[in-house]
């Protein structure tokens, strides 16, 4: 029972990750994605 619960939890995490990845790929297909990525890199490199 506990093992099946852990497996389902892992599968749910994988589904969330794949959904987020698909959403990111859809956003990256937009032409403004390069600008957004540059802004994000600037924000991450900022102290």
mmCIF file as Biopython writes it, N, C-alpha, C and O atoms, coordinates in Angstrom:
data_model
#
loop_
_atom_site.group_PDB
_atom_site.id
_atom_site.type_symbol
_atom_site.label_atom_id
_atom_site.label_alt_id
_atom_site.label_comp_id
_atom_site.label_asym_id
_atom_site.label_entity_id
_atom_site.label_seq_id
_atom_site.pdbx_PDB_ins_code
_atom_site.Cartn_x
_atom_site.Cartn_y
_atom_site.Cartn_z
_atom_site.occupancy
_atom_site.B_iso_or_equiv
_atom_site.auth_seq_id
_atom_site.auth_asym_id
_atom_site.pdbx_PDB_model_num
ATOM 1   N N  . UNK A ? 1  ? 0.843  -1.207 0.000   1.0 0.0 1  A 1 
ATOM 2   C CA . UNK A ? 1  ? 0.000  0.000  0.000   1.0 0.0 1  A 1 
ATOM 3   C C  . UNK A ? 1  ? 0.876  1.255  0.000   1.0 0.0 1  A 1 
ATOM 4   O O  . UNK A ? 1  ? 0.682  2.162  -0.809  1.0 0.0 1  A 1 
ATOM 5   N N  . UNK A ? 2  ? 1.838  1.289  0.917   1.0 0.0 2  A 1 
ATOM 6   C CA . UNK A ? 2  ? 2.702  2.464  0.988   1.0 0.0 2  A 1 
ATOM 7   C C  . UNK A ? 2  ? 3.542  2.591  -0.282  1.0 0.0 2  A 1 
ATOM 8   O O  . UNK A ? 2  ? 3.791  3.691  -0.776  1.0 0.0 2  A 1 
ATOM 9   N N  . UNK A ? 3  ? 3.980  1.420  -0.805  1.0 0.0 3  A 1 
ATOM 10  C CA . UNK A ? 3  ? 4.808  1.463  -2.009  1.0 0.0 3  A 1 
ATOM 11  C C  . UNK A ? 3  ? 4.007  2.032  -3.179  1.0 0.0 3  A 1 
ATOM 12  O O  . UNK A ? 3  ? 4.523  2.841  -3.950  1.0 0.0 3  A 1 
ATOM 13  N N  . UNK A ? 4  ? 2.744  1.611  -3.313  1.0 0.0 4  A 1 
ATOM 14  C CA . UNK A ? 4  ? 1.933  2.111  -4.417  1.0 0.0 4  A 1 
ATOM 15  C C  . UNK A ? 4  ? 1.705  3.624  -4.258  1.0 0.0 4  A 1 
ATOM 16  O O  . UNK A ? 4  ? 1.685  4.361  -5.244  1.0 0.0 4  A 1 
ATOM 17  N N  . UNK A ? 5  ? 1.534  4.077  -3.003  1.0 0.0 5  A 1 
ATOM 18  C CA . UNK A ? 5  ? 1.319  5.502  -2.768  1.0 0.0 5  A 1 
ATOM 19  C C  . UNK A ? 5  ? 2.548  6.300  -3.210  1.0 0.0 5  A 1 
ATOM 20  O O  . UNK A ? 5  ? 2.420  7.350  -3.839  1.0 0.0 5  A 1 
ATOM 21  N N  . UNK A ? 6  ? 3.737  5.795  -2.875  1.0 0.0 6  A 1 
ATOM 22  C CA . UNK A ? 6  ? 4.965  6.493  -3.266  1.0 0.0 6  A 1 
ATOM 23  C C  . UNK A ? 6  ? 5.095  6.525  -4.784  1.0 0.0 6  A 1 
ATOM 24  O O  . UNK A ? 6  ? 5.507  7.532  -5.360  1.0 0.0 6  A 1 
ATOM 25  N N  . UNK A ? 7  ? 4.736  5.405  -5.431  1.0 0.0 7  A 1 
ATOM 26  C CA . UNK A ? 7  ? 4.864  5.371  -6.882  1.0 0.0 7  A 1 
ATOM 27  C C  . UNK A ? 7  ? 3.915  6.378  -7.524  1.0 0.0 7  A 1 
ATOM 28  O O  . UNK A ? 7  ? 4.290  7.072  -8.469  1.0 0.0 7  A 1 
ATOM 29  N N  . UNK A ? 8  ? 2.681  6.461  -7.011  1.0 0.0 8  A 1 
ATOM 30  C CA . UNK A ? 8  ? 1.721  7.408  -7.594  1.0 0.0 8  A 1 
ATOM 31  C C  . UNK A ? 8  ? 2.187  8.845  -7.349  1.0 0.0 8  A 1 
ATOM 32  O O  . UNK A ? 8  ? 2.000  9.719  -8.195  1.0 0.0 8  A 1 
ATOM 33  N N  . UNK A ? 9  ? 2.796  9.078  -6.180  1.0 0.0 9  A 1 
ATOM 34  C CA . UNK A ? 9  ? 3.275  10.434 -5.903  1.0 0.0 9  A 1 
ATOM 35  C C  . UNK A ? 9  ? 4.391  10.800 -6.877  1.0 0.0 9  A 1 
ATOM 36  O O  . UNK A ? 9  ? 4.454  11.923 -7.378  1.0 0.0 9  A 1 
ATOM 37  N N  . UNK A ? 10 ? 5.290  9.810  -7.140  1.0 0.0 10 A 1 
ATOM 38  C CA . UNK A ? 10 ? 6.379  10.078 -8.080  1.0 0.0 10 A 1 
ATOM 39  C C  . UNK A ? 10 ? 5.818  10.341 -9.472  1.0 0.0 10 A 1 
ATOM 40  O O  . UNK A ? 10 ? 6.307  11.218 -10.185 1.0 0.0 10 A 1 
ATOM 41  N N  . UNK A ? 11 ? 4.793  9.585  -9.862  1.0 0.0 11 A 1 
ATOM 42  C CA . UNK A ? 11 ? 4.212  9.792  -11.186 1.0 0.0 11 A 1 
ATOM 43  C C  . UNK A ? 11 ? 3.560  11.175 -11.265 1.0 0.0 11 A 1 
ATOM 44  O O  . UNK A ? 11 ? 3.647  11.838 -12.298 1.0 0.0 11 A 1 
ATOM 45  N N  . UNK A ? 12 ? 2.908  11.614 -10.186 1.0 0.0 12 A 1 
ATOM 46  C CA . UNK A ? 12 ? 2.284  12.937 -10.192 1.0 0.0 12 A 1 
ATOM 47  C C  . UNK A ? 12 ? 3.356  14.017 -10.342 1.0 0.0 12 A 1 
ATOM 48  O O  . UNK A ? 12 ? 3.156  15.002 -11.054 1.0 0.0 12 A 1 
ATOM 49  N N  . UNK A ? 13 ? 4.497  13.829 -9.668  1.0 0.0 13 A 1 
ATOM 50  C CA . UNK A ? 13 ? 5.580  14.806 -9.795  1.0 0.0 13 A 1 
ATOM 51  C C  . UNK A ? 13 ? 6.096  14.830 -11.229 1.0 0.0 13 A 1 
ATOM 52  O O  . UNK A ? 13 ? 6.371  15.901 -11.770 1.0 0.0 13 A 1 
ATOM 53  N N  . UNK A ? 14 ? 6.232  13.656 -11.850 1.0 0.0 14 A 1 
ATOM 54  C CA . UNK A ? 14 ? 6.692  13.600 -13.238 1.0 0.0 14 A 1 
ATOM 55  C C  . UNK A ? 14 ? 5.700  14.271 -14.166 1.0 0.0 14 A 1 
ATOM 56  O O  . UNK A ? 14 ? 6.098  14.955 -15.108 1.0 0.0 14 A 1 
ATOM 57  N N  . UNK A ? 15 ? 4.401  14.083 -13.910 1.0 0.0 15 A 1 
ATOM 58  C CA . UNK A ? 15 ? 3.395  14.725 -14.755 1.0 0.0 15 A 1 
ATOM 59  C C  . UNK A ? 15 ? 3.486  16.243 -14.641 1.0 0.0 15 A 1 
ATOM 60  O O  . UNK A ? 15 ? 3.394  16.950 -15.645 1.0 0.0 15 A 1 
ATOM 61  N N  . UNK A ? 16 ? 3.666  16.749 -13.416 1.0 0.0 16 A 1 
ATOM 62  C CA . UNK A ? 16 ? 3.772  18.194 -13.228 1.0 0.0 16 A 1 
ATOM 63  C C  . UNK A ? 16 ? 5.003  18.727 -13.956 1.0 0.0 16 A 1 
ATOM 64  O O  . UNK A ? 16 ? 4.960  19.791 -14.572 1.0 0.0 16 A 1 
ATOM 65  N N  . UNK A ? 17 ? 6.114  17.964 -13.876 1.0 0.0 17 A 1 
ATOM 66  C CA . UNK A ? 17 ? 7.335  18.425 -14.525 1.0 0.0 17 A 1 
ATOM 67  C C  . UNK A ? 17 ? 7.159  18.454 -16.041 1.0 0.0 17 A 1 
ATOM 68  O O  . UNK A ? 17 ? 7.580  19.407 -16.697 1.0 0.0 17 A 1 
ATOM 69  N N  . UNK A ? 18 ? 6.539  17.416 -16.599 1.0 0.0 18 A 1 
ATOM 70  C CA . UNK A ? 18 ? 6.358  17.376 -18.054 1.0 0.0 18 A 1 
ATOM 71  C C  . UNK A ? 18 ? 5.397  18.476 -18.499 1.0 0.0 18 A 1 
ATOM 72  O O  . UNK A ? 18 ? 5.575  19.063 -19.567 1.0 0.0 18 A 1 
ATOM 73  N N  . UNK A ? 19 ? 4.379  18.758 -17.683 1.0 0.0 19 A 1 
ATOM 74  C CA . UNK A ? 19 ? 3.437  19.824 -18.042 1.0 0.0 19 A 1 
ATOM 75  C C  . UNK A ? 19 ? 4.151  21.173 -18.036 1.0 0.0 19 A 1 
ATOM 76  O O  . UNK A ? 19 ? 3.935  22.001 -18.921 1.0 0.0 19 A 1 
ATOM 77  N N  . UNK A ? 20 ? 5.007  21.388 -17.028 1.0 0.0 20 A 1 
ATOM 78  C CA . UNK A ? 20 ? 5.743  22.646 -16.966 1.0 0.0 20 A 1 
ATOM 79  C C  . UNK A ? 20 ? 6.682  22.754 -18.166 1.0 0.0 20 A 1 
ATOM 80  O O  . UNK A ? 20 ? 6.846  23.831 -18.738 1.0 0.0 20 A 1 
ATOM 81  N N  . UNK A ? 21 ? 7.302  21.621 -18.547 1.0 0.0 21 A 1 
ATOM 82  C CA . UNK A ? 21 ? 8.223  21.631 -19.683 1.0 0.0 21 A 1 
ATOM 83  C C  . UNK A ? 21 ? 7.473  21.955 -20.973 1.0 0.0 21 A 1 
ATOM 84  O O  . UNK A ? 21 ? 7.966  22.716 -21.805 1.0 0.0 21 A 1 
ATOM 85  N N  . UNK A ? 22 ? 6.276  21.376 -21.141 1.0 0.0 22 A 1 
ATOM 86  C CA . UNK A ? 22 ? 5.487  21.661 -22.344 1.0 0.0 22 A 1 
ATOM 87  C C  . UNK A ? 22 ? 5.087  23.135 -22.366 1.0 0.0 22 A 1 
ATOM 88  O O  . UNK A ? 22 ? 5.093  23.766 -23.423 1.0 0.0 22 A 1 
ATOM 89  N N  . UNK A ? 23 ? 4.741  23.679 -21.204 1.0 0.0 23 A 1 
ATOM 90  C CA . UNK A ? 23 ? 4.356  25.093 -21.144 1.0 0.0 23 A 1 
ATOM 91  C C  . UNK A ? 23 ? 5.560  25.963 -21.525 1.0 0.0 23 A 1 
ATOM 92  O O  . UNK A ? 23 ? 5.409  26.945 -22.251 1.0 0.0 23 A 1 
ATOM 93  N N  . UNK A ? 24 ? 6.761  25.600 -21.034 1.0 0.0 24 A 1 
ATOM 94  C CA . UNK A ? 24 ? 7.955  26.382 -21.363 1.0 0.0 24 A 1 
ATOM 95  C C  . UNK A ? 24 ? 8.255  26.301 -22.858 1.0 0.0 24 A 1 
ATOM 96  O O  . UNK A ? 24 ? 8.654  27.297 -23.462 1.0 0.0 24 A 1 
ATOM 97  N N  . UNK A ? 25 ? 8.064  25.102 -23.473 1.0 0.0 25 A 1 
ATOM 98  C CA . UNK A ? 25 ? 8.330  24.975 -24.903 1.0 0.0 25 A 1 
ATOM 99  C C  . UNK A ? 25 ? 7.337  25.810 -25.696 1.0 0.0 25 A 1 
ATOM 100 O O  . UNK A ? 25 ? 7.704  26.404 -26.710 1.0 0.0 25 A 1 
ATOM 101 N N  . UNK A ? 26 ? 6.074  25.867 -25.249 1.0 0.0 26 A 1 
ATOM 102 C CA . UNK A ? 26 ? 5.089  26.678 -25.946 1.0 0.0 26 A 1 
ATOM 103 C C  . UNK A ? 26 ? 5.474  28.160 -25.829 1.0 0.0 26 A 1 
ATOM 104 O O  . UNK A ? 26 ? 5.323  28.918 -26.787 1.0 0.0 26 A 1 
ATOM 105 N N  . UNK A ? 27 ? 5.970  28.569 -24.658 1.0 0.0 27 A 1 
ATOM 106 C CA . UNK A ? 27 ? 6.372  29.965 -24.486 1.0 0.0 27 A 1 
ATOM 107 C C  . UNK A ? 27 ? 7.619  30.264 -25.318 1.0 0.0 27 A 1 
ATOM 108 O O  . UNK A ? 27 ? 7.755  31.361 -25.860 1.0 0.0 27 A 1 
ATOM 109 N N  . UNK A ? 28 ? 8.535  29.288 -25.422 1.0 0.0 28 A 1 
ATOM 110 C CA . UNK A ? 28 ? 9.773  29.531 -26.163 1.0 0.0 28 A 1 
ATOM 111 C C  . UNK A ? 28 ? 9.513  29.593 -27.664 1.0 0.0 28 A 1 
ATOM 112 O O  . UNK A ? 28 ? 10.355 30.085 -28.415 1.0 0.0 28 A 1 
ATOM 113 N N  . UNK A ? 29 ? 8.356  29.100 -28.112 1.0 0.0 29 A 1 
ATOM 114 C CA . UNK A ? 29 ? 8.042  29.203 -29.542 1.0 0.0 29 A 1 
ATOM 115 C C  . UNK A ? 29 ? 7.664  30.639 -29.897 1.0 0.0 29 A 1 
ATOM 116 O O  . UNK A ? 29 ? 7.645  31.008 -31.071 1.0 0.0 29 A 1 
ATOM 117 N N  . UNK A ? 30 ? 7.361  31.455 -28.870 1.0 0.0 30 A 1 
ATOM 118 C CA . UNK A ? 30 ? 7.013  32.858 -29.123 1.0 0.0 30 A 1 
ATOM 119 C C  . UNK A ? 30 ? 8.273  33.622 -29.523 1.0 0.0 30 A 1 
ATOM 120 O O  . UNK A ? 30 ? 9.378  33.277 -29.104 1.0 0.0 30 A 1 
ATOM 121 N N  . UNK A ? 31 ? 8.097  34.657 -30.333 1.0 0.0 31 A 1 
ATOM 122 C CA . UNK A ? 31 ? 9.252  35.418 -30.820 1.0 0.0 31 A 1 
ATOM 123 C C  . UNK A ? 31 ? 9.890  36.234 -29.696 1.0 0.0 31 A 1 
ATOM 124 O O  . UNK A ? 31 ? 11.088 36.515 -29.736 1.0 0.0 31 A 1 
ATOM 125 N N  . UNK A ? 32 ? 9.094  36.614 -28.691 1.0 0.0 32 A 1 
ATOM 126 C CA . UNK A ? 32 ? 9.640  37.453 -27.615 1.0 0.0 32 A 1 
ATOM 127 C C  . UNK A ? 32 ? 10.364 36.609 -26.567 1.0 0.0 32 A 1 
ATOM 128 O O  . UNK A ? 32 ? 10.808 37.140 -25.548 1.0 0.0 32 A 1 
ATOM 129 N N  . UNK A ? 33 ? 10.490 35.287 -26.808 1.0 0.0 33 A 1 
ATOM 130 C CA . UNK A ? 33 ? 11.115 34.416 -25.814 1.0 0.0 33 A 1 
ATOM 131 C C  . UNK A ? 33 ? 12.574 34.800 -25.568 1.0 0.0 33 A 1 
ATOM 132 O O  . UNK A ? 33 ? 13.052 34.719 -24.436 1.0 0.0 33 A 1 
ATOM 133 N N  . UNK A ? 34 ? 13.283 35.218 -26.618 1.0 0.0 34 A 1 
ATOM 134 C CA . UNK A ? 34 ? 14.692 35.582 -26.446 1.0 0.0 34 A 1 
ATOM 135 C C  . UNK A ? 34 ? 14.822 36.770 -25.496 1.0 0.0 34 A 1 
ATOM 136 O O  . UNK A ? 34 ? 15.698 36.795 -24.633 1.0 0.0 34 A 1 
ATOM 137 N N  . UNK A ? 35 ? 13.941 37.751 -25.666 1.0 0.0 35 A 1 
ATOM 138 C CA . UNK A ? 35 ? 13.982 38.921 -24.783 1.0 0.0 35 A 1 
ATOM 139 C C  . UNK A ? 35 ? 13.651 38.496 -23.355 1.0 0.0 35 A 1 
ATOM 140 O O  . UNK A ? 35 ? 14.307 38.935 -22.410 1.0 0.0 35 A 1 
ATOM 141 N N  . UNK A ? 36 ? 12.638 37.645 -23.193 1.0 0.0 36 A 1 
ATOM 142 C CA . UNK A ? 36 ? 12.261 37.194 -21.855 1.0 0.0 36 A 1 
ATOM 143 C C  . UNK A ? 36 ? 13.410 36.420 -21.209 1.0 0.0 36 A 1 
ATOM 144 O O  . UNK A ? 36 ? 13.683 36.592 -20.021 1.0 0.0 36 A 1 
ATOM 145 N N  . UNK A ? 37 ? 14.084 35.570 -21.984 1.0 0.0 37 A 1 
ATOM 146 C CA . UNK A ? 37 ? 15.205 34.804 -21.441 1.0 0.0 37 A 1 
ATOM 147 C C  . UNK A ? 37 ? 16.337 35.739 -21.028 1.0 0.0 37 A 1 
ATOM 148 O O  . UNK A ? 37 ? 16.974 35.528 -19.996 1.0 0.0 37 A 1 
ATOM 149 N N  . UNK A ? 38 ? 16.588 36.775 -21.834 1.0 0.0 38 A 1 
ATOM 150 C CA . UNK A ? 38 ? 17.650 37.715 -21.492 1.0 0.0 38 A 1 
ATOM 151 C C  . UNK A ? 38 ? 17.298 38.457 -20.199 1.0 0.0 38 A 1 
ATOM 152 O O  . UNK A ? 38 ? 18.151 38.658 -19.335 1.0 0.0 38 A 1 
ATOM 153 N N  . UNK A ? 39 ? 16.026 38.861 -20.081 1.0 0.0 39 A 1 
ATOM 154 C CA . UNK A ? 39 ? 15.603 39.555 -18.858 1.0 0.0 39 A 1 
ATOM 155 C C  . UNK A ? 39 ? 15.737 38.625 -17.646 1.0 0.0 39 A 1 
ATOM 156 O O  . UNK A ? 39 ? 16.175 39.047 -16.576 1.0 0.0 39 A 1 
ATOM 157 N N  . UNK A ? 40 ? 15.353 37.354 -17.827 1.0 0.0 40 A 1 
ATOM 158 C CA . UNK A ? 40 ? 15.451 36.402 -16.719 1.0 0.0 40 A 1 
ATOM 159 C C  . UNK A ? 40 ? 16.913 36.202 -16.326 1.0 0.0 40 A 1 
ATOM 160 O O  . UNK A ? 40 ? 17.228 36.141 -15.138 1.0 0.0 40 A 1 
ATOM 161 N N  . UNK A ? 41 ? 17.804 36.101 -17.306 1.0 0.0 41 A 1 
ATOM 162 C CA . UNK A ? 41 ? 19.228 35.928 -17.005 1.0 0.0 41 A 1 
ATOM 163 C C  . UNK A ? 41 ? 19.756 37.151 -16.258 1.0 0.0 41 A 1 
ATOM 164 O O  . UNK A ? 41 ? 20.544 37.025 -15.321 1.0 0.0 41 A 1 
ATOM 165 N N  . UNK A ? 42 ? 19.314 38.332 -16.683 1.0 0.0 42 A 1 
ATOM 166 C CA . UNK A ? 42 ? 19.750 39.547 -16.010 1.0 0.0 42 A 1 
ATOM 167 C C  . UNK A ? 42 ? 19.264 39.539 -14.554 1.0 0.0 42 A 1 
ATOM 168 O O  . UNK A ? 42 ? 19.998 39.911 -13.638 1.0 0.0 42 A 1 
ATOM 169 N N  . UNK A ? 43 ? 18.001 39.104 -14.363 1.0 0.0 43 A 1 
ATOM 170 C CA . UNK A ? 43 ? 17.432 39.082 -13.019 1.0 0.0 43 A 1 
ATOM 171 C C  . UNK A ? 43 ? 18.174 38.074 -12.146 1.0 0.0 43 A 1 
ATOM 172 O O  . UNK A ? 43 ? 18.417 38.333 -10.967 1.0 0.0 43 A 1 
ATOM 173 N N  . UNK A ? 44 ? 18.540 36.905 -12.730 1.0 0.0 44 A 1 
ATOM 174 C CA . UNK A ? 44 ? 19.222 35.892 -11.932 1.0 0.0 44 A 1 
ATOM 175 C C  . UNK A ? 44 ? 20.644 36.343 -11.586 1.0 0.0 44 A 1 
ATOM 176 O O  . UNK A ? 44 ? 21.125 36.081 -10.483 1.0 0.0 44 A 1 
ATOM 177 N N  . UNK A ? 45 ? 21.317 37.019 -12.524 1.0 0.0 45 A 1 
ATOM 178 C CA . UNK A ? 45 ? 22.699 37.421 -12.262 1.0 0.0 45 A 1 
ATOM 179 C C  . UNK A ? 45 ? 22.762 38.622 -11.323 1.0 0.0 45 A 1 
ATOM 180 O O  . UNK A ? 45 ? 23.813 38.905 -10.748 1.0 0.0 45 A 1 
ATOM 181 N N  . UNK A ? 46 ? 21.636 39.334 -11.164 1.0 0.0 46 A 1 
ATOM 182 C CA . UNK A ? 46 ? 21.630 40.506 -10.275 1.0 0.0 46 A 1 
ATOM 183 C C  . UNK A ? 46 ? 21.816 40.045 -8.826  1.0 0.0 46 A 1 
ATOM 184 O O  . UNK A ? 46 ? 21.289 38.999 -8.447  1.0 0.0 46 A 1 
ATOM 185 N N  . UNK A ? 47 ? 22.544 40.794 -8.020  1.0 0.0 47 A 1 
ATOM 186 C CA . UNK A ? 47 ? 22.799 40.413 -6.621  1.0 0.0 47 A 1 
ATOM 187 C C  . UNK A ? 47 ? 21.544 40.534 -5.751  1.0 0.0 47 A 1 
ATOM 188 O O  . UNK A ? 47 ? 21.592 40.251 -4.554  1.0 0.0 47 A 1 
#
